[in-house]
Amino acid sequence: MLADSIEWLSKNWNVLSSAPWVFASLAMLSAAITYIVGTWFKNSEIAILERRLTEHEKKIGSSLAEPAPPSIDRKSDGAATPLPKHRADFLRNIQYGWGDAQIPLTLSGSVATTTDRLRVVLDVSSPMLGLGMSFQPAQFVLIKELKDAIVRGGRIEVQLVFRAVNSPNPGFSPAFFWGDPEKNYPVMPMNKVRVRLIGGHGDEQHIYFFALAGLGGQPITVLPESELDWVHQWRAQDM
């Protein structure tokens, strides 16, 4: 039966190909197959992330940190920059505060190394539209500059994600952005993130996490680097 169908198509292809509706039908079929396959891959990835999130919440007792709104100097910059060779250890005991729609995501930690100033920047990558789970090159976003001395033994907290009052992107509701919303770096449904803590002498500490928007009714959900498979690939850029 299959062989007969193939033979019939082979003999009549020239006739079929001359009909415009055939090409239109084939184009629609190709688009449908691409959409179905892309959706399947995306749903599979989300299911894996949901399972890891459930496992992570069990480990921490499903407790969410209560973030306090810090004073933020909102600036951002879209130019990618090379990673330095010098490493530092500015923060330890890293914690994320998420689950609050007004203050969607914060990062905090205890200061391990004194420095005269500290810049907090992000490298953020999200999936390319229409290409399944292929991620875009990371965007560089400046979050905050702490110009006062950071003293060992203290603790700092920085807000990473902001909710826009008047969204520059009407399609996002509610709209969450990395850094200043006016700079227009929206938090996409899935985001690979490298936090770069840059000291006064150019030394850096890198922290990795995965952020999801709108998962399970939460504005932002975070998976720490211990739960992620792709971190080793990004760490290879640090060498």
Buried (B, 14 or more C-beta within 10 A) or exposed (E): EEEEEEEEEEEEEEEEEEEEEEEEEEEEEEEEEEEEEBEEBBEEBBEEBBEBBEEBEEEEEEEEBEBEEEEBEBBBEEEEEEEEEEEBEBBEEBBBBBBBEEBBBBBBBBBBBEBEBBBBBBBBBBBEEEEBEEBBEBBBBBBBEBEEEBEEEEEBBBBBBBBBEEBEEEEBEBBBBBBBBEBBBBBBEBBBBBBBBBBEEEBBBBBBBBBBBEBEEBBBBBBBBEBBEEBEEBEEEEE
